[in-house]
Amino acid sequence: MNLKNTFKPVAALVCAIALWACHANRDREQTGIHPADSTVTLREDSPATRLRTESGLGDVTVRTYRGTVPGDSNCTFVLYGYRHSGDGIFALAILDADNGLSVAKGTVYTLRGENDATLWQCVTDDERRTFYFLLDTESDRIFWERDETACERSHPLERLRTEETGR
């Protein structure tokens, strides 16, 4: 038996152990979101978020926004809903200063406030975190807000595009 044949079983065993370890770690790994003052963890294998089927509300509309949020993190917010409804589902991606990517998804509820202010309340699927976005009716912007009462307008996200699908 030569040296090459001796290392084959050892290499195979090392590869098998490494694959097992990667799989075990993946099951335990979670991604944290650090947008402002609190943290939420989301499992990467969470179930799909679904847009409720509604009739009479028009075509499915996809609105995409991009800007910065607290901590000078880059943020992309995508809202999926119907043309004639304020509610829907969302996907939120935050790239922090260390190039760490965090994502969240869940349900959007449209809230009305004083002077007809419109606020999107975005609740993650696991209900651990809620994000708020204030709509600017005069432009194509939304603002990241700390909570439902803050109207600071300090972190704007610009609308990149709106698409409608004829589903």
Phi and psi in radians as a Rosetta constraint file:
Dihedral C 1 N 2 CA 2 C 2 CIRCULARHARMONIC -1.583 0.35
Dihedral N 2 CA 2 C 2 N 3 CIRCULARHARMONIC 3.018 0.35
Dihedral C 2 N 3 CA 3 C 3 CIRCULARHARMONIC -1.100 0.35
Dihedral N 3 CA 3 C 3 N 4 CIRCULARHARMONIC -0.644 0.35
Dihedral C 3 N 4 CA 4 C 4 CIRCULARHARMONIC -1.066 0.35
Dihedral N 4 CA 4 C 4 N 5 CIRCULARHARMONIC -0.777 0.35
Dihedral C 4 N 5 CA 5 C 5 CIRCULARHARMONIC -1.230 0.35
Dihedral N 5 CA 5 C 5 N 6 CIRCULARHARMONIC -0.448 0.35
Dihedral C 5 N 6 CA 6 C 6 CIRCULARHARMONIC -1.212 0.35
Dihedral N 6 CA 6 C 6 N 7 CIRCULARHARMONIC -0.666 0.35
Dihedral C 6 N 7 CA 7 C 7 CIRCULARHARMONIC -1.402 0.35
Dihedral N 7 CA 7 C 7 N 8 CIRCULARHARMONIC -0.317 0.35
Dihedral C 7 N 8 CA 8 C 8 CIRCULARHARMONIC -1.046 0.35
Dihedral N 8 CA 8 C 8 N 9 CIRCULARHARMONIC -0.893 0.35
Dihedral C 8 N 9 CA 9 C 9 CIRCULARHARMONIC -1.131 0.35
Dihedral N 9 CA 9 C 9 N 10 CIRCULARHARMONIC -0.611 0.35
Dihedral C 9 N 10 CA 10 C 10 CIRCULARHARMONIC -1.165 0.35
Dihedral N 10 CA 10 C 10 N 11 CIRCULARHARMONIC -0.779 0.35
Dihedral C 10 N 11 CA 11 C 11 CIRCULARHARMONIC -1.091 0.35
Dihedral N 11 CA 11 C 11 N 12 CIRCULARHARMONIC -0.716 0.35
Dihedral C 11 N 12 CA 12 C 12 CIRCULARHARMONIC -1.100 0.35
Dihedral N 12 CA 12 C 12 N 13 CIRCULARHARMONIC -0.727 0.35
Dihedral C 12 N 13 CA 13 C 13 CIRCULARHARMONIC -1.132 0.35
Dihedral N 13 CA 13 C 13 N 14 CIRCULARHARMONIC -0.760 0.35
Dihedral C 13 N 14 CA 14 C 14 CIRCULARHARMONIC -1.070 0.35
Dihedral N 14 CA 14 C 14 N 15 CIRCULARHARMONIC -0.768 0.35
Dihedral C 14 N 15 CA 15 C 15 CIRCULARHARMONIC -1.091 0.35
Dihedral N 15 CA 15 C 15 N 16 CIRCULARHARMONIC -0.738 0.35
Dihedral C 15 N 16 CA 16 C 16 CIRCULARHARMONIC -1.101 0.35
Dihedral N 16 CA 16 C 16 N 17 CIRCULARHARMONIC -0.750 0.35
Dihedral C 16 N 17 CA 17 C 17 CIRCULARHARMONIC -1.132 0.35
Dihedral N 17 CA 17 C 17 N 18 CIRCULARHARMONIC -0.734 0.35
Dihedral C 17 N 18 CA 18 C 18 CIRCULARHARMONIC -1.100 0.35
Dihedral N 18 CA 18 C 18 N 19 CIRCULARHARMONIC -0.765 0.35
Dihedral C 18 N 19 CA 19 C 19 CIRCULARHARMONIC -1.090 0.35
Dihedral N 19 CA 19 C 19 N 20 CIRCULARHARMONIC -0.760 0.35
Dihedral C 19 N 20 CA 20 C 20 CIRCULARHARMONIC -1.063 0.35
Dihedral N 20 CA 20 C 20 N 21 CIRCULARHARMONIC -0.747 0.35
Dihedral C 20 N 21 CA 21 C 21 CIRCULARHARMONIC -1.126 0.35
Dihedral N 21 CA 21 C 21 N 22 CIRCULARHARMONIC -0.727 0.35
Dihedral C 21 N 22 CA 22 C 22 CIRCULARHARMONIC -1.088 0.35
Dihedral N 22 CA 22 C 22 N 23 CIRCULARHARMONIC -0.761 0.35
Dihedral C 22 N 23 CA 23 C 23 CIRCULARHARMONIC -1.118 0.35
Dihedral N 23 CA 23 C 23 N 24 CIRCULARHARMONIC -0.749 0.35
Dihedral C 23 N 24 CA 24 C 24 CIRCULARHARMONIC -1.120 0.35
Dihedral N 24 CA 24 C 24 N 25 CIRCULARHARMONIC -0.722 0.35
Dihedral C 24 N 25 CA 25 C 25 CIRCULARHARMONIC -1.174 0.35
Dihedral N 25 CA 25 C 25 N 26 CIRCULARHARMONIC -0.666 0.35
Dihedral C 25 N 26 CA 26 C 26 CIRCULARHARMONIC -1.056 0.35
Dihedral N 26 CA 26 C 26 N 27 CIRCULARHARMONIC -0.663 0.35
Dihedral C 26 N 27 CA 27 C 27 CIRCULARHARMONIC -1.159 0.35
Dihedral N 27 CA 27 C 27 N 28 CIRCULARHARMONIC -0.484 0.35
Dihedral C 27 N 28 CA 28 C 28 CIRCULARHARMONIC -1.639 0.35
Dihedral N 28 CA 28 C 28 N 29 CIRCULARHARMONIC -0.320 0.35
Dihedral C 28 N 29 CA 29 C 29 CIRCULARHARMONIC -1.190 0.35
Dihedral N 29 CA 29 C 29 N 30 CIRCULARHARMONIC 2.455 0.35
Dihedral C 29 N 30 CA 30 C 30 CIRCULARHARMONIC -2.415 0.35
Dihedral N 30 CA 30 C 30 N 31 CIRCULARHARMONIC 2.678 0.35
Dihedral C 30 N 31 CA 31 C 31 CIRCULARHARMONIC -1.838 0.35
Dihedral N 31 CA 31 C 31 N 32 CIRCULARHARMONIC 2.355 0.35
Dihedral C 31 N 32 CA 32 C 32 CIRCULARHARMONIC -1.752 0.35
Dihedral N 32 CA 32 C 32 N 33 CIRCULARHARMONIC 2.535 0.35
Dihedral C 32 N 33 CA 33 C 33 CIRCULARHARMONIC -1.889 0.35
Dihedral N 33 CA 33 C 33 N 34 CIRCULARHARMONIC 2.232 0.35
Dihedral C 33 N 34 CA 34 C 34 CIRCULARHARMONIC -2.197 0.35
Dihedral N 34 CA 34 C 34 N 35 CIRCULARHARMONIC 1.060 0.35
Dihedral C 34 N 35 CA 35 C 35 CIRCULARHARMONIC -1.308 0.35
Dihedral N 35 CA 35 C 35 N 36 CIRCULARHARMONIC -0.561 0.35
Dihedral C 35 N 36 CA 36 C 36 CIRCULARHARMONIC -2.508 0.35
Dihedral N 36 CA 36 C 36 N 37 CIRCULARHARMONIC -1.755 0.35
Dihedral C 36 N 37 CA 37 C 37 CIRCULARHARMONIC -1.953 0.35
Dihedral N 37 CA 37 C 37 N 38 CIRCULARHARMONIC 0.065 0.35
Dihedral C 37 N 38 CA 38 C 38 CIRCULARHARMONIC -2.492 0.35
Dihedral N 38 CA 38 C 38 N 39 CIRCULARHARMONIC 2.998 0.35
Dihedral C 38 N 39 CA 39 C 39 CIRCULARHARMONIC -2.223 0.35
Dihedral N 39 CA 39 C 39 N 40 CIRCULARHARMONIC 2.489 0.35
Dihedral C 39 N 40 CA 40 C 40 CIRCULARHARMONIC -2.336 0.35
Dihedral N 40 CA 40 C 40 N 41 CIRCULARHARMONIC 2.528 0.35
Dihedral C 40 N 41 CA 41 C 41 CIRCULARHARMONIC -1.977 0.35
Dihedral N 41 CA 41 C 41 N 42 CIRCULARHARMONIC 2.434 0.35
Dihedral C 41 N 42 CA 42 C 42 CIRCULARHARMONIC -2.158 0.35
Dihedral N 42 CA 42 C 42 N 43 CIRCULARHARMONIC 2.391 0.35
Dihedral C 42 N 43 CA 43 C 43 CIRCULARHARMONIC -1.353 0.35
Dihedral N 43 CA 43 C 43 N 44 CIRCULARHARMONIC 2.454 0.35
Dihedral C 43 N 44 CA 44 C 44 CIRCULARHARMONIC -1.259 0.35
Dihedral N 44 CA 44 C 44 N 45 CIRCULARHARMONIC -0.289 0.35
Dihedral C 44 N 45 CA 45 C 45 CIRCULARHARMONIC -1.880 0.35
Dihedral N 45 CA 45 C 45 N 46 CIRCULARHARMONIC 0.548 0.35
Dihedral C 45 N 46 CA 46 C 46 CIRCULARHARMONIC -1.213 0.35
Dihedral N 46 CA 46 C 46 N 47 CIRCULARHARMONIC 2.696 0.35
Dihedral C 46 N 47 CA 47 C 47 CIRCULARHARMONIC -1.173 0.35
Dihedral N 47 CA 47 C 47 N 48 CIRCULARHARMONIC 2.855 0.35
Dihedral C 47 N 48 CA 48 C 48 CIRCULARHARMONIC -1.155 0.35
Dihedral N 48 CA 48 C 48 N 49 CIRCULARHARMONIC 2.481 0.35
Dihedral C 48 N 49 CA 49 C 49 CIRCULARHARMONIC -1.565 0.35
Dihedral N 49 CA 49 C 49 N 50 CIRCULARHARMONIC 2.294 0.35
Dihedral C 49 N 50 CA 50 C 50 CIRCULARHARMONIC -2.062 0.35
Dihedral N 50 CA 50 C 50 N 51 CIRCULARHARMONIC 2.416 0.35
Dihedral C 50 N 51 CA 51 C 51 CIRCULARHARMONIC -1.396 0.35
Dihedral N 51 CA 51 C 51 N 52 CIRCULARHARMONIC 2.217 0.35
Dihedral C 51 N 52 CA 52 C 52 CIRCULARHARMONIC -1.086 0.35
Dihedral N 52 CA 52 C 52 N 53 CIRCULARHARMONIC 2.481 0.35
Dihedral C 52 N 53 CA 53 C 53 CIRCULARHARMONIC -1.367 0.35
Dihedral N 53 CA 53 C 53 N 54 CIRCULARHARMONIC 2.135 0.35
Dihedral C 53 N 54 CA 54 C 54 CIRCULARHARMONIC -2.280 0.35
Dihedral N 54 CA 54 C 54 N 55 CIRCULARHARMONIC 2.422 0.35
Dihedral C 54 N 55 CA 55 C 55 CIRCULARHARMONIC -1.844 0.35
Dihedral N 55 CA 55 C 55 N 56 CIRCULARHARMONIC 2.644 0.35
Dihedral C 55 N 56 CA 56 C 56 CIRCULARHARMONIC 1.381 0.35
Dihedral N 56 CA 56 C 56 N 57 CIRCULARHARMONIC 0.117 0.35
Dihedral C 56 N 57 CA 57 C 57 CIRCULARHARMONIC -1.831 0.35
Dihedral N 57 CA 57 C 57 N 58 CIRCULARHARMONIC 0.087 0.35
Dihedral C 57 N 58 CA 58 C 58 CIRCULARHARMONIC 1.587 0.35
Dihedral N 58 CA 58 C 58 N 59 CIRCULARHARMONIC -3.015 0.35
Dihedral C 58 N 59 CA 59 C 59 CIRCULARHARMONIC -1.234 0.35
Dihedral N 59 CA 59 C 59 N 60 CIRCULARHARMONIC 2.764 0.35
Dihedral C 59 N 60 CA 60 C 60 CIRCULARHARMONIC -1.205 0.35
Dihedral N 60 CA 60 C 60 N 61 CIRCULARHARMONIC 2.300 0.35
Dihedral C 60 N 61 CA 61 C 61 CIRCULARHARMONIC -2.044 0.35
Dihedral N 61 CA 61 C 61 N 62 CIRCULARHARMONIC 2.384 0.35
Dihedral C 61 N 62 CA 62 C 62 CIRCULARHARMONIC -2.077 0.35
Dihedral N 62 CA 62 C 62 N 63 CIRCULARHARMONIC 2.094 0.35
Dihedral C 62 N 63 CA 63 C 63 CIRCULARHARMONIC -2.017 0.35
Dihedral N 63 CA 63 C 63 N 64 CIRCULARHARMONIC 2.278 0.35
Dihedral C 63 N 64 CA 64 C 64 CIRCULARHARMONIC -2.052 0.35
Dihedral N 64 CA 64 C 64 N 65 CIRCULARHARMONIC 2.281 0.35
Dihedral C 64 N 65 CA 65 C 65 CIRCULARHARMONIC -2.186 0.35
Dihedral N 65 CA 65 C 65 N 66 CIRCULARHARMONIC 2.631 0.35
Dihedral C 65 N 66 CA 66 C 66 CIRCULARHARMONIC -2.523 0.35
Dihedral N 66 CA 66 C 66 N 67 CIRCULARHARMONIC 2.480 0.35
Dihedral C 66 N 67 CA 67 C 67 CIRCULARHARMONIC -3.128 0.35
Dihedral N 67 CA 67 C 67 N 68 CIRCULARHARMONIC -2.755 0.35
Dihedral C 67 N 68 CA 68 C 68 CIRCULARHARMONIC -2.028 0.35
Dihedral N 68 CA 68 C 68 N 69 CIRCULARHARMONIC 2.647 0.35
Dihedral C 68 N 69 CA 69 C 69 CIRCULARHARMONIC -2.151 0.35
Dihedral N 69 CA 69 C 69 N 70 CIRCULARHARMONIC 3.054 0.35
Dihedral C 69 N 70 CA 70 C 70 CIRCULARHARMONIC -0.841 0.35
Dihedral N 70 CA 70 C 70 N 71 CIRCULARHARMONIC 2.467 0.35
Dihedral C 70 N 71 CA 71 C 71 CIRCULARHARMONIC 1.522 0.35
Dihedral N 71 CA 71 C 71 N 72 CIRCULARHARMONIC 0.221 0.35
Dihedral C 71 N 72 CA 72 C 72 CIRCULARHARMONIC 0.937 0.35
Dihedral N 72 CA 72 C 72 N 73 CIRCULARHARMONIC 0.609 0.35
Dihedral C 72 N 73 CA 73 C 73 CIRCULARHARMONIC -1.523 0.35
Dihedral N 73 CA 73 C 73 N 74 CIRCULARHARMONIC 2.457 0.35
Dihedral C 73 N 74 CA 74 C 74 CIRCULARHARMONIC -1.345 0.35
Dihedral N 74 CA 74 C 74 N 75 CIRCULARHARMONIC 2.428 0.35
Dihedral C 74 N 75 CA 75 C 75 CIRCULARHARMONIC -2.322 0.35
Dihedral N 75 CA 75 C 75 N 76 CIRCULARHARMONIC 2.377 0.35
Dihedral C 75 N 76 CA 76 C 76 CIRCULARHARMONIC -2.143 0.35
Dihedral N 76 CA 76 C 76 N 77 CIRCULARHARMONIC 2.208 0.35
Dihedral C 76 N 77 CA 77 C 77 CIRCULARHARMONIC -2.120 0.35
Dihedral N 77 CA 77 C 77 N 78 CIRCULARHARMONIC 2.212 0.35
Dihedral C 77 N 78 CA 78 C 78 CIRCULARHARMONIC -2.133 0.35
Dihedral N 78 CA 78 C 78 N 79 CIRCULARHARMONIC 2.212 0.35
Dihedral C 78 N 79 CA 79 C 79 CIRCULARHARMONIC -1.961 0.35
Dihedral N 79 CA 79 C 79 N 80 CIRCULARHARMONIC 2.211 0.35
Dihedral C 79 N 80 CA 80 C 80 CIRCULARHARMONIC -1.940 0.35
Dihedral N 80 CA 80 C 80 N 81 CIRCULARHARMONIC 2.192 0.35
Dihedral C 80 N 81 CA 81 C 81 CIRCULARHARMONIC -2.809 0.35
Dihedral N 81 CA 81 C 81 N 82 CIRCULARHARMONIC -2.848 0.35
Dihedral C 81 N 82 CA 82 C 82 CIRCULARHARMONIC -1.906 0.35
Dihedral N 82 CA 82 C 82 N 83 CIRCULARHARMONIC 2.664 0.35
Dihedral C 82 N 83 CA 83 C 83 CIRCULARHARMONIC -0.961 0.35
Dihedral N 83 CA 83 C 83 N 84 CIRCULARHARMONIC -0.694 0.35
Dihedral C 83 N 84 CA 84 C 84 CIRCULARHARMONIC -1.881 0.35
Dihedral N 84 CA 84 C 84 N 85 CIRCULARHARMONIC 0.630 0.35
Dihedral C 84 N 85 CA 85 C 85 CIRCULARHARMONIC -2.554 0.35
Dihedral N 85 CA 85 C 85 N 86 CIRCULARHARMONIC 2.499 0.35
Dihedral C 85 N 86 CA 86 C 86 CIRCULARHARMONIC -1.552 0.35
Dihedral N 86 CA 86 C 86 N 87 CIRCULARHARMONIC -0.288 0.35
Dihedral C 86 N 87 CA 87 C 87 CIRCULARHARMONIC -1.549 0.35
Dihedral N 87 CA 87 C 87 N 88 CIRCULARHARMONIC 2.834 0.35
Dihedral C 87 N 88 CA 88 C 88 CIRCULARHARMONIC 3.051 0.35
Dihedral N 88 CA 88 C 88 N 89 CIRCULARHARMONIC -2.615 0.35
Dihedral C 88 N 89 CA 89 C 89 CIRCULARHARMONIC -2.243 0.35
Dihedral N 89 CA 89 C 89 N 90 CIRCULARHARMONIC 2.814 0.35
Dihedral C 89 N 90 CA 90 C 90 CIRCULARHARMONIC -2.395 0.35
Dihedral N 90 CA 90 C 90 N 91 CIRCULARHARMONIC 2.792 0.35
Dihedral C 90 N 91 CA 91 C 91 CIRCULARHARMONIC -2.310 0.35
Dihedral N 91 CA 91 C 91 N 92 CIRCULARHARMONIC 2.286 0.35
Dihedral C 91 N 92 CA 92 C 92 CIRCULARHARMONIC -2.207 0.35
Dihedral N 92 CA 92 C 92 N 93 CIRCULARHARMONIC 2.223 0.35
Dihedral C 92 N 93 CA 93 C 93 CIRCULARHARMONIC -2.158 0.35
Dihedral N 93 CA 93 C 93 N 94 CIRCULARHARMONIC 2.287 0.35
Dihedral C 93 N 94 CA 94 C 94 CIRCULARHARMONIC -2.187 0.35
Dihedral N 94 CA 94 C 94 N 95 CIRCULARHARMONIC 2.147 0.35
Dihedral C 94 N 95 CA 95 C 95 CIRCULARHARMONIC -1.839 0.35
Dihedral N 95 CA 95 C 95 N 96 CIRCULARHARMONIC 1.949 0.35
Dihedral C 95 N 96 CA 96 C 96 CIRCULARHARMONIC -1.439 0.35
Dihedral N 96 CA 96 C 96 N 97 CIRCULARHARMONIC 3.129 0.35
Dihedral C 96 N 97 CA 97 C 97 CIRCULARHARMONIC -1.094 0.35
Dihedral N 97 CA 97 C 97 N 98 CIRCULARHARMONIC -0.426 0.35
Dihedral C 97 N 98 CA 98 C 98 CIRCULARHARMONIC -1.618 0.35
Dihedral N 98 CA 98 C 98 N 99 CIRCULARHARMONIC 0.254 0.35
Dihedral C 98 N 99 CA 99 C 99 CIRCULARHARMONIC 1.089 0.35
Dihedral N 99 CA 99 C 99 N 100 CIRCULARHARMONIC 0.497 0.35
Dihedral C 99 N 100 CA 100 C 100 CIRCULARHARMONIC -1.552 0.35
Dihedral N 100 CA 100 C 100 N 101 CIRCULARHARMONIC 2.267 0.35
Dihedral C 100 N 101 CA 101 C 101 CIRCULARHARMONIC -1.758 0.35
Dihedral N 101 CA 101 C 101 N 102 CIRCULARHARMONIC 2.235 0.35
Dihedral C 101 N 102 CA 102 C 102 CIRCULARHARMONIC -2.136 0.35
Dihedral N 102 CA 102 C 102 N 103 CIRCULARHARMONIC 2.523 0.35
Dihedral C 102 N 103 CA 103 C 103 CIRCULARHARMONIC -2.299 0.35
Dihedral N 103 CA 103 C 103 N 104 CIRCULARHARMONIC 2.671 0.35
Dihedral C 103 N 104 CA 104 C 104 CIRCULARHARMONIC -2.536 0.35
Dihedral N 104 CA 104 C 104 N 105 CIRCULARHARMONIC 2.679 0.35
Dihedral C 104 N 105 CA 105 C 105 CIRCULARHARMONIC -2.599 0.35
Dihedral N 105 CA 105 C 105 N 106 CIRCULARHARMONIC 2.729 0.35
Dihedral C 105 N 106 CA 106 C 106 CIRCULARHARMONIC 2.987 0.35
Dihedral N 106 CA 106 C 106 N 107 CIRCULARHARMONIC -2.618 0.35
Dihedral C 106 N 107 CA 107 C 107 CIRCULARHARMONIC -1.893 0.35
Dihedral N 107 CA 107 C 107 N 108 CIRCULARHARMONIC 2.468 0.35
Dihedral C 107 N 108 CA 108 C 108 CIRCULARHARMONIC -1.874 0.35
Dihedral N 108 CA 108 C 108 N 109 CIRCULARHARMONIC 2.295 0.35
Dihedral C 108 N 109 CA 109 C 109 CIRCULARHARMONIC -2.078 0.35
Dihedral N 109 CA 109 C 109 N 110 CIRCULARHARMONIC 2.355 0.35
Dihedral C 109 N 110 CA 110 C 110 CIRCULARHARMONIC -1.612 0.35
Dihedral N 110 CA 110 C 110 N 111 CIRCULARHARMONIC 2.169 0.35
Dihedral C 110 N 111 CA 111 C 111 CIRCULARHARMONIC -1.959 0.35
Dihedral N 111 CA 111 C 111 N 112 CIRCULARHARMONIC 2.568 0.35
Dihedral C 111 N 112 CA 112 C 112 CIRCULARHARMONIC -1.938 0.35
Dihedral N 112 CA 112 C 112 N 113 CIRCULARHARMONIC 2.470 0.35
Dihedral C 112 N 113 CA 113 C 113 CIRCULARHARMONIC -2.198 0.35
Dihedral N 113 CA 113 C 113 N 114 CIRCULARHARMONIC -2.807 0.35
Dihedral C 113 N 114 CA 114 C 114 CIRCULARHARMONIC -1.076 0.35
Dihedral N 114 CA 114 C 114 N 115 CIRCULARHARMONIC 2.568 0.35
Dihedral C 114 N 115 CA 115 C 115 CIRCULARHARMONIC 0.945 0.35
Dihedral N 115 CA 115 C 115 N 116 CIRCULARHARMONIC 0.613 0.35
Dihedral C 115 N 116 CA 116 C 116 CIRCULARHARMONIC 1.072 0.35
Dihedral N 116 CA 116 C 116 N 117 CIRCULARHARMONIC 0.468 0.35
Dihedral C 116 N 117 CA 117 C 117 CIRCULARHARMONIC -1.125 0.35
Dihedral N 117 CA 117 C 117 N 118 CIRCULARHARMONIC 2.455 0.35
Dihedral C 117 N 118 CA 118 C 118 CIRCULARHARMONIC -1.974 0.35
Dihedral N 118 CA 118 C 118 N 119 CIRCULARHARMONIC 2.249 0.35
Dihedral C 118 N 119 CA 119 C 119 CIRCULARHARMONIC -2.228 0.35
Dihedral N 119 CA 119 C 119 N 120 CIRCULARHARMONIC 2.285 0.35
Dihedral C 119 N 120 CA 120 C 120 CIRCULARHARMONIC -1.623 0.35
Dihedral N 120 CA 120 C 120 N 121 CIRCULARHARMONIC 2.152 0.35
Dihedral C 120 N 121 CA 121 C 121 CIRCULARHARMONIC -1.750 0.35
Dihedral N 121 CA 121 C 121 N 122 CIRCULARHARMONIC 2.003 0.35
Dihedral C 121 N 122 CA 122 C 122 CIRCULARHARMONIC -1.900 0.35
Dihedral N 122 CA 122 C 122 N 123 CIRCULARHARMONIC 1.914 0.35
Dihedral C 122 N 123 CA 123 C 123 CIRCULARHARMONIC -1.843 0.35
Dihedral N 123 CA 123 C 123 N 124 CIRCULARHARMONIC 2.171 0.35
Dihedral C 123 N 124 CA 124 C 124 CIRCULARHARMONIC -1.134 0.35
Dihedral N 124 CA 124 C 124 N 125 CIRCULARHARMONIC 2.732 0.35
Dihedral C 124 N 125 CA 125 C 125 CIRCULARHARMONIC -0.969 0.35
Dihedral N 125 CA 125 C 125 N 126 CIRCULARHARMONIC -0.621 0.35
Dihedral C 125 N 126 CA 126 C 126 CIRCULARHARMONIC -1.484 0.35
Dihedral N 126 CA 126 C 126 N 127 CIRCULARHARMONIC 0.000 0.35
Dihedral C 126 N 127 CA 127 C 127 CIRCULARHARMONIC 1.057 0.35
Dihedral N 127 CA 127 C 127 N 128 CIRCULARHARMONIC 0.377 0.35
Dihedral C 127 N 128 CA 128 C 128 CIRCULARHARMONIC -1.523 0.35
Dihedral N 128 CA 128 C 128 N 129 CIRCULARHARMONIC -0.392 0.35
Dihedral C 128 N 129 CA 129 C 129 CIRCULARHARMONIC -2.457 0.35
Dihedral N 129 CA 129 C 129 N 130 CIRCULARHARMONIC 2.486 0.35
Dihedral C 129 N 130 CA 130 C 130 CIRCULARHARMONIC -2.205 0.35
Dihedral N 130 CA 130 C 130 N 131 CIRCULARHARMONIC 2.314 0.35
Dihedral C 130 N 131 CA 131 C 131 CIRCULARHARMONIC -1.963 0.35
Dihedral N 131 CA 131 C 131 N 132 CIRCULARHARMONIC 2.579 0.35
Dihedral C 131 N 132 CA 132 C 132 CIRCULARHARMONIC -2.188 0.35
Dihedral N 132 CA 132 C 132 N 133 CIRCULARHARMONIC 2.391 0.35
Dihedral C 132 N 133 CA 133 C 133 CIRCULARHARMONIC -2.293 0.35
Dihedral N 133 CA 133 C 133 N 134 CIRCULARHARMONIC 2.183 0.35
Dihedral C 133 N 134 CA 134 C 134 CIRCULARHARMONIC -1.600 0.35
Dihedral N 134 CA 134 C 134 N 135 CIRCULARHARMONIC 2.260 0.35
Dihedral C 134 N 135 CA 135 C 135 CIRCULARHARMONIC -1.498 0.35
Dihedral N 135 CA 135 C 135 N 136 CIRCULARHARMONIC 2.401 0.35
Dihedral C 135 N 136 CA 136 C 136 CIRCULARHARMONIC -1.741 0.35
Dihedral N 136 CA 136 C 136 N 137 CIRCULARHARMONIC 1.908 0.35
Dihedral C 136 N 137 CA 137 C 137 CIRCULARHARMONIC -1.280 0.35
Dihedral N 137 CA 137 C 137 N 138 CIRCULARHARMONIC -0.246 0.35
Dihedral C 137 N 138 CA 138 C 138 CIRCULARHARMONIC -1.551 0.35
Dihedral N 138 CA 138 C 138 N 139 CIRCULARHARMONIC -0.211 0.35
Dihedral C 138 N 139 CA 139 C 139 CIRCULARHARMONIC -2.547 0.35
Dihedral N 139 CA 139 C 139 N 140 CIRCULARHARMONIC -3.044 0.35
Dihedral C 139 N 140 CA 140 C 140 CIRCULARHARMONIC -1.710 0.35
Dihedral N 140 CA 140 C 140 N 141 CIRCULARHARMONIC 0.792 0.35
Dihedral C 140 N 141 CA 141 C 141 CIRCULARHARMONIC -2.146 0.35
Dihedral N 141 CA 141 C 141 N 142 CIRCULARHARMONIC 2.732 0.35
Dihedral C 141 N 142 CA 142 C 142 CIRCULARHARMONIC -2.247 0.35
Dihedral N 142 CA 142 C 142 N 143 CIRCULARHARMONIC 2.817 0.35
Dihedral C 142 N 143 CA 143 C 143 CIRCULARHARMONIC -2.186 0.35
Dihedral N 143 CA 143 C 143 N 144 CIRCULARHARMONIC 2.309 0.35
Dihedral C 143 N 144 CA 144 C 144 CIRCULARHARMONIC -1.214 0.35
Dihedral N 144 CA 144 C 144 N 145 CIRCULARHARMONIC 2.225 0.35
Dihedral C 144 N 145 CA 145 C 145 CIRCULARHARMONIC -2.140 0.35
Dihedral N 145 CA 145 C 145 N 146 CIRCULARHARMONIC 2.576 0.35
Dihedral C 145 N 146 CA 146 C 146 CIRCULARHARMONIC -1.101 0.35
Dihedral N 146 CA 146 C 146 N 147 CIRCULARHARMONIC -0.736 0.35
Dihedral C 146 N 147 CA 147 C 147 CIRCULARHARMONIC -2.691 0.35
Dihedral N 147 CA 147 C 147 N 148 CIRCULARHARMONIC -3.035 0.35
Dihedral C 147 N 148 CA 148 C 148 CIRCULARHARMONIC -1.289 0.35
Dihedral N 148 CA 148 C 148 N 149 CIRCULARHARMONIC -0.197 0.35
Dihedral C 148 N 149 CA 149 C 149 CIRCULARHARMONIC -1.812 0.35
Dihedral N 149 CA 149 C 149 N 150 CIRCULARHARMONIC -0.283 0.35
Dihedral C 149 N 150 CA 150 C 150 CIRCULARHARMONIC -1.398 0.35
Dihedral N 150 CA 150 C 150 N 151 CIRCULARHARMONIC 2.261 0.35
Dihedral C 150 N 151 CA 151 C 151 CIRCULARHARMONIC -2.219 0.35
Dihedral N 151 CA 151 C 151 N 152 CIRCULARHARMONIC 1.033 0.35
Dihedral C 151 N 152 CA 152 C 152 CIRCULARHARMONIC -1.413 0.35
Dihedral N 152 CA 152 C 152 N 153 CIRCULARHARMONIC -0.505 0.35
Dihedral C 152 N 153 CA 153 C 153 CIRCULARHARMONIC 0.934 0.35
Dihedral N 153 CA 153 C 153 N 154 CIRCULARHARMONIC 0.632 0.35
Dihedral C 153 N 154 CA 154 C 154 CIRCULARHARMONIC -1.663 0.35
Dihedral N 154 CA 154 C 154 N 155 CIRCULARHARMONIC -0.241 0.35
Dihedral C 154 N 155 CA 155 C 155 CIRCULARHARMONIC -2.248 0.35
Dihedral N 155 CA 155 C 155 N 156 CIRCULARHARMONIC 1.471 0.35
Dihedral C 155 N 156 CA 156 C 156 CIRCULARHARMONIC -1.374 0.35
Dihedral N 156 CA 156 C 156 N 157 CIRCULARHARMONIC 2.548 0.35
Dihedral C 156 N 157 CA 157 C 157 CIRCULARHARMONIC -2.112 0.35
Dihedral N 157 CA 157 C 157 N 158 CIRCULARHARMONIC 2.229 0.35
Dihedral C 157 N 158 CA 158 C 158 CIRCULARHARMONIC -1.565 0.35
Dihedral N 158 CA 158 C 158 N 159 CIRCULARHARMONIC 2.457 0.35
Dihedral C 158 N 159 CA 159 C 159 CIRCULARHARMONIC -1.286 0.35
Dihedral N 159 CA 159 C 159 N 160 CIRCULARHARMONIC 2.197 0.35
Dihedral C 159 N 160 CA 160 C 160 CIRCULARHARMONIC -1.524 0.35
Dihedral N 160 CA 160 C 160 N 161 CIRCULARHARMONIC -0.730 0.35
Dihedral C 160 N 161 CA 161 C 161 CIRCULARHARMONIC -2.901 0.35
Dihedral N 161 CA 161 C 161 N 162 CIRCULARHARMONIC 2.838 0.35
Dihedral C 161 N 162 CA 162 C 162 CIRCULARHARMONIC -2.281 0.35
Dihedral N 162 CA 162 C 162 N 163 CIRCULARHARMONIC 2.277 0.35
Dihedral C 162 N 163 CA 163 C 163 CIRCULARHARMONIC -2.201 0.35
Dihedral N 163 CA 163 C 163 N 164 CIRCULARHARMONIC 2.502 0.35
Dihedral C 163 N 164 CA 164 C 164 CIRCULARHARMONIC -2.092 0.35
Dihedral N 164 CA 164 C 164 N 165 CIRCULARHARMONIC 2.406 0.35
Dihedral C 164 N 165 CA 165 C 165 CIRCULARHARMONIC -1.950 0.35
Dihedral N 165 CA 165 C 165 N 166 CIRCULARHARMONIC 2.486 0.35
Dihedral C 165 N 166 CA 166 C 166 CIRCULARHARMONIC -1.549 0.35
Dihedral N 166 CA 166 C 166 N 167 CIRCULARHARMONIC 0.988 0.35
